[in-house]
Amino acid sequence: MRAASNGGRKRGRAIAGMTRSTYSEYYVGIGLIAVSAITFSTAGLFTKGVQAGAWEVIFWRGFFAAAFTTVWTVRRGALRRNFLGMGTSGLAIGVVGASGTAAFIPAFKLTTIANVSLIYAVAPLIAALLAWFAIGERVSRRTMAGCVGALLGVAVIVSGSLGQISLYGDLLALWMTIAMEVKDRSKDVIISGGENISSLEVEEVLYRHPKVLEAAVVARPDEKWGERPCAFVTLKDGQDATPTDIIAHCRENMAHFKAPGTVVFGPLPKTSTGKIQKFVLRDRAQALAD
């Protein structure tokens, strides 16, 4: 009870210490999260209510998504970099993501909304399992136990649909979940000289440095290696460090090829809820390479 009380007081002081604008942005962020959760949870009702066939919905959804994405990319002046420069791996991730998005519609058409929602709810655990299997990212025993439990839960859901048309919907929902997590986690994988580097693993090592307050790692294009880790670091108040110090710390605590090739000091861009905006950092890393 005392620990809970202390935690509550700390949260209260953190919120009380916000400026009026930050306080407002914080609750706007909370509101947007709530709206997005409600919107996704009602997506199945809208999908089932549409009389058009699944392929027709997929076509028009894909058409407008491609159109808006292209216009947005052209306006940012990043058409060549985002489309022509994504390479084979980028194209493969695009195909996986597109197939997962396409599976979304028929999944709701063929099975229940509850089944799709329950299967999609295990996405974080599936992401942890994929990261462990594909790039050797360390997973705690508690997380691994959660992964096993999640997969058993999905197996129970799918087994209840054996011999029914809803089985196809359950399997499509599972593929949608896996594809979306592969697409999302691919942004955290840096491919350097044919080796996969987990940006989260590098960040974990950076946070062990006694002078580091915050850190984020993204891929920076490299002519020789394809990509190299680029670390954006915020130091604690009153502390001083050089890029050489940070890189040496990483090389002492992990394989040398995983250590950042570039270190940039300064505040990290964040959303109103405090999440680091890695897409902004990717643009900055790209600008450093240009």
N, C-alpha and C positions, 0 to 999 in steps of 0.2 A: 504493500500500500504506500509505503514511504517512497519507494522507487518510482511508482506511478505518479505520485504527487510531485516529486522532483521533476519528472519528465514533463508533466503538465505545466509547471512553473517555467521551465526552460522554453517550451514552445510559446508560452504567453509572453515571455520577455523578448523572444525573437520577433514575434508579430508586433509587439509594442514598439520595438526598435525600428520598424519600417517607417519610411517617409510616407506622406499621404499618397503620392503618386504610385509608389511601390506597393503600398497596401491595397490600393485600388486595382492595380494590375494583377496582384496575387489572387484576388477574388474573381476577377474576370477570367483568369486562367482556370480556376476551380469550376466556374460556371461553364466554360467551354468544354472541359472534360466531361462534365455531367451531361451536357447536350449531346456530345459525340457518343457517349455510352448509350443514351436513350435512342439516338438515331440508328446506331448499329443494331440495337436490340429489336427495333421495329422494322428493320430492313426485310426480314423474312415475311412479315405481313404484307408489305407492299409488293414483294416479289410474287407471292402466292396470289395476290389480287390482280396482277397483270394477266390479261387474257392471251397476250402474244406468246408464241412458243419460246423455248429457252434460247435457241440459236438466233432467233430474230432479236431478242433482247441483248444477247451477247454482241451481235454485229453492231447495233446502234450504240451500245455502250462503248464498245471499242473504238468506233468511228469518232464519236465526240471526244473521248479521252485522248485519242491520238491528235485530233485537231487542236484541242486546247493546249496540250503539252507542247506541240510544235510551235504554236504561236507564242507561248510563254518563253520557250527556249530561244526563239529568234529575237524576241524583244530584249532578252538578256545578252544577246550577242554571243551565245555559247553553242550555236548549232553544230559547228564543226567539231568542237571539243566533246560535246555530249553524245552526238550521234556517230560522226565519222571516226572519232578517236576512241570509241569504247572497246574496240578489239574483239577477239573471239570470246574471251571470258565474259565481257560485258554483254555481248549478244546472247550468250548462253543463259546468263542471269535474267536477261529481258524475256527470253522465251519461257523460262521457268515461272517468272512472275506473271506473265500473261496467261499461261495455262492455269495457274492458281486462281487468278481473277475470273477466268472463264468458267472455272468449276463452281464458283460462288452461286451463280444463277440456277443451274440444274440441281445443285445440292438442295436448295430450298424447295425446288419443284418436286423432287423425288422422295424426300424424307421430311420428318417433322422439324419445326423451328427449334424445338428443345434439343433434338439430337445435334443439329448443326451448332447451336450455341454451346452445348456441353463439350463437343469435340474441339471447337475453336478456343475454348477456355483453357485448354492445356497447352496453348501455344508457347508460353514462356518456358515450360518444362521441356517441350520438344526442342526449343532453341538451345537450351543448355545441353541436351543430349547430342544434338547435331554438332555443337561447338566442341564437345569432348571427343566425338568420333572423328570429325574432319580435321581439326587443327590442334587437337591435343590440349585444349583449354582445360585447366583444372576445375573440377567440380566437387563440391563438398559431399560428404556422405548423406547429409540431410537432403540436398538437392537431388542426388542420384536416387535416393529412396522415393522422393516425390516424382521423379521421372518414371520409375518403375510402376508406382501406383497410378500415375496418369495413363500410362499405356495399358495397364490392366483395365482401367475404367473404360477406355476407348474400346478395348476388346469386348467387354461386356455389352456395350452399346451396339457394336457391330454384330455380335452373335445373336442379339435379339431381333435382327433384321434378316437373318439367314432364310433363304427361300422366298423372300419378298422383294418387291421392286424398290423398297426403301433402302435395301442393302447398297444399291448403286449410289444413292444419295449420301449415305453415311461414308462410303469410300471416297466420294468426291469431296465431301467436307474435310476428310482427313488429308487428302491431297492438297486442298486449298490451304489448310493450316501449315503443312510442311513447306509448300512452295512459298508462302508469304514469309515464313521464318528464314528460309534459305535466302530469299531476296533481301530481307532486312539485315541478316547477319553478314551477308557478303560485303556490306559496307564496312564492317569491322575487320575484314581480312585484307591484309596488305600482301601482295604477291611480289616478292623481291628475289630476283634471280631464280625463279622457279620454286622458291620456298614460301610456304604460307606463314604469315606472322599475324598473331592476334593483337589488334590494337588494345584490347582490354587487358591483355597480359602485360603489355608495355606500360600501360597506365597504372596497373597495380604496383609495378616496380617503382615508378616515378613517385607514387604516393608514399613510399617508404622513405624517401629522402627527407631528412629532418627539416629542410628549409622550404619544402614544397607545400603550398596550400591547396592548389587545384591543378589538375593536368588533364589534357585531352590529346589523343594521338590520331592522326589521319594519314592517308597516303599522299606522298608528294611524288609526282612524275620524275623519273630519273632515266637519262639516256642509256646508261650502262646496265642498270639492274631492273629497269621497268618501273618499279616503285620503291620508295624508301620511306620508313616511318618519319613523320614530322611531328614533333612534340610542341604543344602550346602550353606554357607553364605560368602559373601565377604564384609568386613567392609569398611567404608569410611576411607580415609587417615587420620592418626593420631588418630583414634578412637580405643577403646579397649572394649571388652565385653567377657563374659564367656557364655558357653552353658546354664548355669542356668539362666542367664539374658534373653537370647533369648526365652527359654522355658517359663519362667514366663510371659514375654510379650504376648506370644501367648495364654497362659491360661487365661490371663486377658481380652482378646479380642475375644475369641471364646470358644466353648465347650471344656472342658478339654481333652476329648478323641481324639480330632482332633490335639492337640498340638504335635509337633515333639518329638519323644522319643530320638532322636540323633541329635546333631548339629555338623557339621564339618566346620571349617573356612579355607578359602583359595580362590585362584582365580578359576573361573568356566571355564571349557573347552568350547570353542566356535568354530563355523565354520568361514570361511573367511568372511562371511557376518554378523557375530556377533550373530548368533543364538546359544543359549546354547545347548550343546550336552548332552541331558538327558540320552541317552543310555550309555554314558561313566559313568555318575553318578550312573546309576543303577548297573553297574558292580562294582563300588566302594562300593556301599551300600551292595551288595551281598558279597563282600570280607570282609566287616566289620562283617557280620553275620556268616561267615564260621569259 
